[in-house]
């Protein structure tokens, strides 16, 4: 089988999480994976508005999914200075945030940004 139009490799460790994730969490995680692993980056800036549009979810649902993914140790969210933002309150009104997978889920051949 030949894949055309590009693809994003999904680490098996992430696929094993699927049964424990909500649909919203899975959608947000897939967008983050596309913007990071799919572009061969360790981390990527992603606007909240982009996550809303890419997932088709309400803003509050995206925020809740991010909070759960962070609290479950799947995603790490950073501010513009590289500080981890562990709570939703810390992430509010911060503008463009940087997302990356928790180191347990990273792919070895991605590049620093």
Order of alpha helices (4+ residues) and beta strands (2+ residues): alpha-alpha-beta-alpha-alpha-beta-alpha-beta
